Amino acid sequence: MAKNIKTNKKPQQVNKKEMSKQHAKQIKQQLNETVATGIIDGVFVYTEALSIADFANQIGKSVAEILKYFFAQGLMLNQNVVLSEEQMAELALEFGFDFRKEESLTKENFFEALDASEEDKPEDLEHRAPIVTIMGHVDHGKTTLLDSIKNTNVVGGEAGGITQAIGAYQVKNKDGKKITFIDTPGHEAFSEMRSRGANVTDIVILIVAADDGVMPQTEEAIDHAKLANVPIIVFINKCDKPGADPERVKAELMKYEIVAEEYGGDIPFVQGSAKQKIGLDQLEETILLIAEMQDYKANPNKLAKGVVIEAHLDKAKGPVASILVKEGTLDIRDMIIAGTTYGNIKHMEDETNKKVLKAGPSKPVVVYGLNEVPSAGDKFIVMNDEKMARTIAEAQAEKKLAAERQSNQIFSLDSIKKHIDDGELKAINLIVKADTQGSVEALKGSLTKIDIPGVKLNIIRASVGTITLSDVTLASTVTDGIVLIYGFNVRPDAVVRKKAEEEGIEIRLHNIIYKVIEELEDAAKGMLDPEYKEVVTGSAEIRATFKHSDIGTIGGFHITDGSIERKSKVRIIRNGIVIYTGELATLKHLKDDIKEAKINSEGGLTIKNFNDIKEGDIVEGYKEEEVKK
Ligand SMILES: Nc1nc2c(ncn2[C@@H]2O[C@H](COP(=O)(O)OP(=O)(O)OP(=O)(O)O)[C@@H](O)[C@H]2O)c(=O)[nH]1
């Protein structure tokens, strides 16, 4: 028996490894393959927009002939002008060729091209749980409905329930049938994901309160659901309330072509109460019925692919991402590329906080181990080849950067007022980085309310995570108006700081939202008080810690940048997040007290009133210097 288990297990492990190897090899090959372009069997085949000179060469005509064609239309072009795809198609037809675009797999179009090129054989497909999103007007009961569904269903066959908010969760009914619910924060997020090609939802539940009827956001939800082109189920909620009028809701929805079956339409309606847990069984049955009719399937026996539902930076655990597997099976220790980031999955949990080793189609899980925080809606794919994962993630990051790039000019914060007065400044461009999605949203909300006459405030990036080189690079592309990077509860490391200095990019660090707003408003009014400026003197890495009975935890440090003085103020940074700000208590080299520790030197330090120093922490020394106006 034992022998049997062993022989059963081994080939499976080999298979996964072999599969990963094959997969990486195949993708590498596809990336290196160049698609044949030019005139092939009388058809003009192209992969991208071409200049007039290249286009002429590819279709075997002279540049003069092409320029003549445009000249006849009143357009004076030269051979370096890049043609649009429409213009190329038009010209191809003009010269008697059909045309076809071929998509070659590149690091930049990696996710899109891969999606288009990979198709499963029908015999490899297996049933998967339907993925459902609930949408409706504010206060009509989305949260209550989700909570009631969570509480009435036994998760994973065990009592205990869903304990963490991971943006998506799976429930199992009494017959063992599963449904995955996506807990999107709003309609915008739903459509934002869809616009990025992350079509995760199979079915939309439109919730309408029976005592309130169709409201503005109900209309919005209908638009979003229709755009997504997925089946809709209407849940008429709050039928327990005295003023409830489900018939009115049905009549109102007819205006939007949401017609109940009893009125000759084909939209299923369920009446009930999320609060009293009425109608939930029928709602689930309806979902499962649609799932049966639509026959949702995926191939579980391949490397996983899916979508990031939400992500944040955890103080202790680093980047944390809730992801939904769409195809294949994700294994713990798989390496994934998620948008512009990648990493080995070190740990995986489900919505009940339980460790999981595998996640198949339609399964939402929380993963730990990515090197940066991805964005909601990013696609992910397993790529068990670190070098490839890194190059592709980097190419994706560059592509994102290019998309965000703006052509603008740089000023410093101090000079905003002057430039406004001179009428030179038209835009303040901000890059906002914060420790949680909540802070990002709050900052965005407050910043957009700032009103400086004649000045446009552009938030060119607002995301969770520490300030990185890519933020500085993005800032350095801004050439019109001022550009500032705001770090909220996060800090750049020495490399990033140096790069920002070189590029003349100002990084402002805060931990109170109104300070950010106040500073910007003051700056705009020319009231910025630049009397003191913080100057970072250097950083040290804690490479070991020692417990001392009298003085507490000693951090064995190595100065990696600049120097730190005994009198320095310090910040303790863990995973890019400031966890403590204070002063040094002691600074020693071997047994001796020292005044300053310089680059590459080592020693031990302790921090006043802070005993939680850990290996890997960065201690950043800084002082406040007076700034001459
Ligand atoms: N009587 C009654 N009250 C309900 C029912 N469902 C929800 N409510 C109440 O309606 C209010 C709003 O419910 P939520 O679930 O927070 O509504 P929501 O749509 O999630 O609201 P937002 O998250 O703000 O968009 C709460 O006070 C609920 O207790 C129901 O079936 N019957």
PDBQT file of the ligand as one rigid body, heavy atoms in Angstrom, charges set to zero:
ROOT
HETATM    1  N1  LIG A 701     -35.421  45.505   6.708  1.00  0.00    +0.000 N 
HETATM    2  C1  LIG A 701     -34.376  45.182   5.982  1.00  0.00    +0.000 A 
HETATM    3  N2  LIG A 701     -33.262  45.918   6.045  1.00  0.00    +0.000 NA
HETATM    4  C2  LIG A 701     -32.223  45.553   5.300  1.00  0.00    +0.000 A 
HETATM    5  C3  LIG A 701     -32.253  44.438   4.443  1.00  0.00    +0.000 A 
HETATM    6  N3  LIG A 701     -31.069  44.349   3.818  1.00  0.00    +0.000 NA
HETATM    7  C4  LIG A 701     -30.312  45.360   4.259  1.00  0.00    +0.000 A 
HETATM    8  N4  LIG A 701     -30.992  46.093   5.164  1.00  0.00    +0.000 N 
HETATM    9  C5  LIG A 701     -30.515  47.279   5.882  1.00  0.00    +0.000 C 
HETATM   10  O1  LIG A 701     -30.238  48.316   4.949  1.00  0.00    +0.000 OA
HETATM   11  C6  LIG A 701     -29.108  49.062   5.357  1.00  0.00    +0.000 C 
HETATM   12  C7  LIG A 701     -28.075  49.073   4.239  1.00  0.00    +0.000 C 
HETATM   13  O2  LIG A 701     -27.608  47.761   4.001  1.00  0.00    +0.000 OA
HETATM   14  P1  LIG A 701     -26.147  47.451   3.457  1.00  0.00    +0.000 P 
HETATM   15  O3  LIG A 701     -26.057  46.005   3.329  1.00  0.00    +0.000 OA
HETATM   16  O4  LIG A 701     -25.146  48.165   4.254  1.00  0.00    +0.000 OA
HETATM   17  O5  LIG A 701     -26.260  48.160   2.043  1.00  0.00    +0.000 OA
HETATM   18  P2  LIG A 701     -25.162  48.266   0.913  1.00  0.00    +0.000 P 
HETATM   19  O6  LIG A 701     -25.880  48.224  -0.365  1.00  0.00    +0.000 OA
HETATM   20  O7  LIG A 701     -24.090  47.291   1.145  1.00  0.00    +0.000 OA
HETATM   21  O8  LIG A 701     -24.643  49.690   1.172  1.00  0.00    +0.000 OA
HETATM   22  P3  LIG A 701     -23.249  50.261   0.681  1.00  0.00    +0.000 P 
HETATM   23  O9  LIG A 701     -22.192  49.276   1.071  1.00  0.00    +0.000 OA
HETATM   24  O10 LIG A 701     -23.140  51.538   1.428  1.00  0.00    +0.000 OA
HETATM   25  O11 LIG A 701     -23.384  50.430  -0.791  1.00  0.00    +0.000 OA
HETATM   26  C8  LIG A 701     -28.593  48.401   6.623  1.00  0.00    +0.000 C 
HETATM   27  O12 LIG A 701     -29.092  49.120   7.727  1.00  0.00    +0.000 OA
HETATM   28  C9  LIG A 701     -29.206  47.016   6.577  1.00  0.00    +0.000 C 
HETATM   29  O13 LIG A 701     -29.419  46.489   7.862  1.00  0.00    +0.000 OA
HETATM   30  C10 LIG A 701     -33.478  43.664   4.391  1.00  0.00    +0.000 A 
HETATM   31  O14 LIG A 701     -33.607  42.678   3.687  1.00  0.00    +0.000 OA
HETATM   32  N5  LIG A 701     -34.479  44.099   5.178  1.00  0.00    +0.000 N 
ENDROOT
TORSDOF 0
